[in-house]
Amino acid sequence: MRRKLTKSLEELIQENKKELLGDKQALEKIDKRIEKRHEFKKLA
């Protein structure tokens, strides 16, 4: 039982890391979109 518990905890940690990476990538995409909008305003 104890081994199973530690394994499931490690799996949860890995899942959380993947979710955090996904969030980070999503934030970077949003930042890029904002930058593009600012560039268009500068050109206009």
PDB file of N, CA, C and O in Angstrom:
ATOM      1  N   MET A   1       0.823  -1.209   0.000  1.00  0.00           N
ATOM      2  CA  MET A   1       0.000   0.000   0.000  1.00  0.00           C
ATOM      3  C   MET A   1       0.858   1.261   0.000  1.00  0.00           C
ATOM      4  O   MET A   1       0.568   2.220  -0.715  1.00  0.00           O
ATOM      5  N   ARG A   2       1.910   1.250   0.804  1.00  0.00           N
ATOM      6  CA  ARG A   2       2.717   2.453   0.915  1.00  0.00           C
ATOM      7  C   ARG A   2       3.372   2.801  -0.429  1.00  0.00           C
ATOM      8  O   ARG A   2       3.423   3.967  -0.821  1.00  0.00           O
ATOM      9  N   ARG A   3       3.871   1.772  -1.128  1.00  0.00           N
ATOM     10  CA  ARG A   3       4.477   2.021  -2.434  1.00  0.00           C
ATOM     11  C   ARG A   3       3.471   2.631  -3.398  1.00  0.00           C
ATOM     12  O   ARG A   3       3.786   3.554  -4.149  1.00  0.00           O
ATOM     13  N   LYS A   4       2.266   2.104  -3.364  1.00  0.00           N
ATOM     14  CA  LYS A   4       1.228   2.609  -4.257  1.00  0.00           C
ATOM     15  C   LYS A   4       0.934   4.084  -3.949  1.00  0.00           C
ATOM     16  O   LYS A   4       0.731   4.893  -4.854  1.00  0.00           O
ATOM     17  N   LEU A   5       0.915   4.410  -2.664  1.00  0.00           N
ATOM     18  CA  LEU A   5       0.651   5.791  -2.273  1.00  0.00           C
ATOM     19  C   LEU A   5       1.730   6.731  -2.800  1.00  0.00           C
ATOM     20  O   LEU A   5       1.422   7.770  -3.384  1.00  0.00           O
ATOM     21  N   THR A   6       3.002   6.364  -2.592  1.00  0.00           N
ATOM     22  CA  THR A   6       4.074   7.251  -3.040  1.00  0.00           C
ATOM     23  C   THR A   6       4.049   7.388  -4.556  1.00  0.00           C
ATOM     24  O   THR A   6       4.309   8.466  -5.091  1.00  0.00           O
ATOM     25  N   LYS A   7       3.735   6.294  -5.251  1.00  0.00           N
ATOM     26  CA  LYS A   7       3.694   6.358  -6.710  1.00  0.00           C
ATOM     27  C   LYS A   7       2.587   7.300  -7.165  1.00  0.00           C
ATOM     28  O   LYS A   7       2.790   8.114  -8.066  1.00  0.00           O
ATOM     29  N   SER A   8       1.420   7.190  -6.546  1.00  0.00           N
ATOM     30  CA  SER A   8       0.315   8.050  -6.949  1.00  0.00           C
ATOM     31  C   SER A   8       0.648   9.517  -6.648  1.00  0.00           C
ATOM     32  O   SER A   8       0.263  10.409  -7.404  1.00  0.00           O
ATOM     33  N   LEU A   9       1.356   9.764  -5.553  1.00  0.00           N
ATOM     34  CA  LEU A   9       1.768  11.137  -5.249  1.00  0.00           C
ATOM     35  C   LEU A   9       2.711  11.655  -6.321  1.00  0.00           C
ATOM     36  O   LEU A   9       2.572  12.791  -6.773  1.00  0.00           O
ATOM     37  N   GLU A  10       3.674  10.830  -6.733  1.00  0.00           N
ATOM     38  CA  GLU A  10       4.598  11.247  -7.786  1.00  0.00           C
ATOM     39  C   GLU A  10       3.850  11.523  -9.080  1.00  0.00           C
ATOM     40  O   GLU A  10       4.158  12.480  -9.791  1.00  0.00           O
ATOM     41  N   GLU A  11       2.862  10.677  -9.387  1.00  0.00           N
ATOM     42  CA  GLU A  11       2.070  10.889 -10.600  1.00  0.00           C
ATOM     43  C   GLU A  11       1.305  12.205 -10.518  1.00  0.00           C
ATOM     44  O   GLU A  11       1.223  12.947 -11.497  1.00  0.00           O
ATOM     45  N   LEU A  12       0.747  12.487  -9.347  1.00  0.00           N
ATOM     46  CA  LEU A  12       0.021  13.748  -9.169  1.00  0.00           C
ATOM     47  C   LEU A  12       0.951  14.941  -9.378  1.00  0.00           C
ATOM     48  O   LEU A  12       0.582  15.920 -10.027  1.00  0.00           O
ATOM     49  N   ILE A  13       2.161  14.851  -8.823  1.00  0.00           N
ATOM     50  CA  ILE A  13       3.132  15.936  -8.976  1.00  0.00           C
ATOM     51  C   ILE A  13       3.460  16.136 -10.458  1.00  0.00           C
ATOM     52  O   ILE A  13       3.518  17.269 -10.936  1.00  0.00           O
ATOM     53  N   GLN A  14       3.674  15.033 -11.183  1.00  0.00           N
ATOM     54  CA  GLN A  14       3.977  15.145 -12.615  1.00  0.00           C
ATOM     55  C   GLN A  14       2.814  15.768 -13.368  1.00  0.00           C
ATOM     56  O   GLN A  14       3.024  16.604 -14.247  1.00  0.00           O
ATOM     57  N   GLU A  15       1.583  15.370 -13.034  1.00  0.00           N
ATOM     58  CA  GLU A  15       0.412  15.950 -13.692  1.00  0.00           C
ATOM     59  C   GLU A  15       0.339  17.448 -13.418  1.00  0.00           C
ATOM     60  O   GLU A  15       0.042  18.236 -14.316  1.00  0.00           O
ATOM     61  N   ASN A  16       0.611  17.839 -12.174  1.00  0.00           N
ATOM     62  CA  ASN A  16       0.593  19.261 -11.827  1.00  0.00           C
ATOM     63  C   ASN A  16       1.654  20.018 -12.614  1.00  0.00           C
ATOM     64  O   ASN A  16       1.402  21.126 -13.088  1.00  0.00           O
ATOM     65  N   LYS A  17       2.848  19.423 -12.756  1.00  0.00           N
ATOM     66  CA  LYS A  17       3.911  20.075 -13.520  1.00  0.00           C
ATOM     67  C   LYS A  17       3.485  20.263 -14.972  1.00  0.00           C
ATOM     68  O   LYS A  17       3.734  21.312 -15.567  1.00  0.00           O
ATOM     69  N   LYS A  18       2.837  19.235 -15.543  1.00  0.00           N
ATOM     70  CA  LYS A  18       2.364  19.344 -16.930  1.00  0.00           C
ATOM     71  C   LYS A  18       1.341  20.459 -17.052  1.00  0.00           C
ATOM     72  O   LYS A  18       1.374  21.235 -18.007  1.00  0.00           O
ATOM     73  N   GLU A  19       0.424  20.545 -16.081  1.00  0.00           N
ATOM     74  CA  GLU A  19      -0.588  21.599 -16.108  1.00  0.00           C
ATOM     75  C   GLU A  19       0.068  22.968 -15.989  1.00  0.00           C
ATOM     76  O   GLU A  19      -0.330  23.909 -16.677  1.00  0.00           O
ATOM     77  N   LEU A  20       1.069  23.087 -15.123  1.00  0.00           N
ATOM     78  CA  LEU A  20       1.770  24.357 -14.969  1.00  0.00           C
ATOM     79  C   LEU A  20       2.471  24.741 -16.263  1.00  0.00           C
ATOM     80  O   LEU A  20       2.440  25.904 -16.665  1.00  0.00           O
ATOM     81  N   LEU A  21       3.106  23.765 -16.923  1.00  0.00           N
ATOM     82  CA  LEU A  21       3.756  24.037 -18.201  1.00  0.00           C
ATOM     83  C   LEU A  21       2.729  24.518 -19.215  1.00  0.00           C
ATOM     84  O   LEU A  21       2.983  25.465 -19.959  1.00  0.00           O
ATOM     85  N   GLY A  22       1.577  23.874 -19.248  1.00  0.00           N
ATOM     86  CA  GLY A  22       0.515  24.280 -20.169  1.00  0.00           C
ATOM     87  C   GLY A  22       0.063  25.700 -19.883  1.00  0.00           C
ATOM     88  O   GLY A  22      -0.146  26.485 -20.808  1.00  0.00           O
ATOM     89  N   ASP A  23      -0.091  26.038 -18.600  1.00  0.00           N
ATOM     90  CA  ASP A  23      -0.484  27.390 -18.220  1.00  0.00           C
ATOM     91  C   ASP A  23       0.572  28.388 -18.665  1.00  0.00           C
ATOM     92  O   ASP A  23       0.241  29.461 -19.169  1.00  0.00           O
ATOM     93  N   LYS A  24       1.848  28.038 -18.482  1.00  0.00           N
ATOM     94  CA  LYS A  24       2.937  28.931 -18.861  1.00  0.00           C
ATOM     95  C   LYS A  24       2.911  29.190 -20.369  1.00  0.00           C
ATOM     96  O   LYS A  24       3.074  30.326 -20.814  1.00  0.00           O
ATOM     97  N   GLN A  25       2.704  28.127 -21.149  1.00  0.00           N
ATOM     98  CA  GLN A  25       2.644  28.273 -22.602  1.00  0.00           C
ATOM     99  C   GLN A  25       1.453  29.134 -23.003  1.00  0.00           C
ATOM    100  O   GLN A  25       1.563  29.959 -23.910  1.00  0.00           O
ATOM    101  N   ALA A  26       0.322  28.951 -22.340  1.00  0.00           N
ATOM    102  CA  ALA A  26      -0.865  29.749 -22.647  1.00  0.00           C
ATOM    103  C   ALA A  26      -0.604  31.222 -22.347  1.00  0.00           C
ATOM    104  O   ALA A  26      -0.987  32.091 -23.130  1.00  0.00           O
ATOM    105  N   LEU A  27       0.044  31.505 -21.222  1.00  0.00           N
ATOM    106  CA  LEU A  27       0.372  32.889 -20.873  1.00  0.00           C
ATOM    107  C   LEU A  27       1.316  33.493 -21.903  1.00  0.00           C
ATOM    108  O   LEU A  27       1.164  34.658 -22.271  1.00  0.00           O
ATOM    109  N   GLU A  28       2.298  32.710 -22.378  1.00  0.00           N
ATOM    110  CA  GLU A  28       3.223  33.213 -23.386  1.00  0.00           C
ATOM    111  C   GLU A  28       2.483  33.548 -24.674  1.00  0.00           C
ATOM    112  O   GLU A  28       2.790  34.553 -25.315  1.00  0.00           O
ATOM    113  N   LYS A  29       1.510  32.722 -25.065  1.00  0.00           N
ATOM    114  CA  LYS A  29       0.721  32.996 -26.270  1.00  0.00           C
ATOM    115  C   LYS A  29      -0.043  34.299 -26.108  1.00  0.00           C
ATOM    116  O   LYS A  29      -0.093  35.112 -27.031  1.00  0.00           O
ATOM    117  N   ILE A  30      -0.642  34.503 -24.932  1.00  0.00           N
ATOM    118  CA  ILE A  30      -1.395  35.732 -24.666  1.00  0.00           C
ATOM    119  C   ILE A  30      -0.455  36.936 -24.746  1.00  0.00           C
ATOM    120  O   ILE A  30      -0.806  37.961 -25.330  1.00  0.00           O
ATOM    121  N   ASP A  31       0.742  36.813 -24.160  1.00  0.00           N
ATOM    122  CA  ASP A  31       1.714  37.902 -24.212  1.00  0.00           C
ATOM    123  C   ASP A  31       2.063  38.238 -25.654  1.00  0.00           C
ATOM    124  O   ASP A  31       2.154  39.413 -26.008  1.00  0.00           O
ATOM    125  N   LYS A  32       2.261  37.219 -26.495  1.00  0.00           N
ATOM    126  CA  LYS A  32       2.603  37.453 -27.894  1.00  0.00           C
ATOM    127  C   LYS A  32       1.472  38.165 -28.619  1.00  0.00           C
ATOM    128  O   LYS A  32       1.719  39.059 -29.428  1.00  0.00           O
ATOM    129  N   ARG A  33       0.230  37.775 -28.335  1.00  0.00           N
ATOM    130  CA  ARG A  33      -0.919  38.433 -28.970  1.00  0.00           C
ATOM    131  C   ARG A  33      -0.963  39.903 -28.586  1.00  0.00           C
ATOM    132  O   ARG A  33      -1.215  40.766 -29.427  1.00  0.00           O
ATOM    133  N   ILE A  34      -0.717  40.186 -27.306  1.00  0.00           N
ATOM    134  CA  ILE A  34      -0.732  41.574 -26.829  1.00  0.00           C
ATOM    135  C   ILE A  34       0.375  42.362 -27.534  1.00  0.00           C
ATOM    136  O   ILE A  34       0.158  43.498 -27.958  1.00  0.00           O
ATOM    137  N   GLU A  35       1.569  41.753 -27.659  1.00  0.00           N
ATOM    138  CA  GLU A  35       2.675  42.428 -28.337  1.00  0.00           C
ATOM    139  C   GLU A  35       2.309  42.742 -29.779  1.00  0.00           C
ATOM    140  O   GLU A  35       2.598  43.836 -30.265  1.00  0.00           O
ATOM    141  N   LYS A  36       1.674  41.793 -30.473  1.00  0.00           N
ATOM    142  CA  LYS A  36       1.281  42.015 -31.868  1.00  0.00           C
ATOM    143  C   LYS A  36       0.312  43.182 -31.965  1.00  0.00           C
ATOM    144  O   LYS A  36       0.432  44.012 -32.866  1.00  0.00           O
ATOM    145  N   ARG A  37      -0.643  43.256 -31.051  1.00  0.00           N
ATOM    146  CA  ARG A  37      -1.611  44.357 -31.071  1.00  0.00           C
ATOM    147  C   ARG A  37      -0.901  45.689 -30.890  1.00  0.00           C
ATOM    148  O   ARG A  37      -1.232  46.667 -31.561  1.00  0.00           O
ATOM    149  N   HIS A  38       0.066  45.734 -29.994  1.00  0.00           N
ATOM    150  CA  HIS A  38       0.812  46.974 -29.767  1.00  0.00           C
ATOM    151  C   HIS A  38       1.596  47.356 -31.008  1.00  0.00           C
ATOM    152  O   HIS A  38       1.696  48.538 -31.336  1.00  0.00           O
ATOM    153  N   GLU A  39       2.160  46.360 -31.712  1.00  0.00           N
ATOM    154  CA  GLU A  39       2.904  46.646 -32.934  1.00  0.00           C
ATOM    155  C   GLU A  39       1.986  47.252 -33.987  1.00  0.00           C
ATOM    156  O   GLU A  39       2.373  48.196 -34.676  1.00  0.00           O
ATOM    157  N   PHE A  40       0.764  46.714 -34.119  1.00  0.00           N
ATOM    158  CA  PHE A  40      -0.179  47.259 -35.096  1.00  0.00           C
ATOM    159  C   PHE A  40      -0.526  48.706 -34.754  1.00  0.00           C
ATOM    160  O   PHE A  40      -0.642  49.544 -35.649  1.00  0.00           O
ATOM    161  N   LYS A  41      -0.691  49.003 -33.473  1.00  0.00           N
ATOM    162  CA  LYS A  41      -1.008  50.371 -33.065  1.00  0.00           C
ATOM    163  C   LYS A  41       0.150  51.304 -33.401  1.00  0.00           C
ATOM    164  O   LYS A  41      -0.072  52.445 -33.807  1.00  0.00           O
ATOM    165  N   LYS A  42       1.383  50.830 -33.235  1.00  0.00           N
ATOM    166  CA  LYS A  42       2.550  51.653 -33.558  1.00  0.00           C
ATOM    167  C   LYS A  42       2.601  51.941 -35.055  1.00  0.00           C
ATOM    168  O   LYS A  42       2.918  53.057 -35.465  1.00  0.00           O
ATOM    169  N   LEU A  43       2.286  50.931 -35.871  1.00  0.00           N
ATOM    170  CA  LEU A  43       2.335  51.094 -37.322  1.00  0.00           C
ATOM    171  C   LEU A  43       1.221  52.011 -37.812  1.00  0.00           C
ATOM    172  O   LEU A  43       1.427  52.767 -38.761  1.00  0.00           O
ATOM    173  N   ALA A  44       0.048  51.963 -37.188  1.00  0.00           N
ATOM    174  CA  ALA A  44      -1.106  52.738 -37.644  1.00  0.00           C
ATOM    175  C   ALA A  44      -0.923  54.234 -37.419  1.00  0.00           C
ATOM    176  O   ALA A  44      -1.809  55.022 -37.751  1.00  0.00           O
TER     177      ALA A  44
END
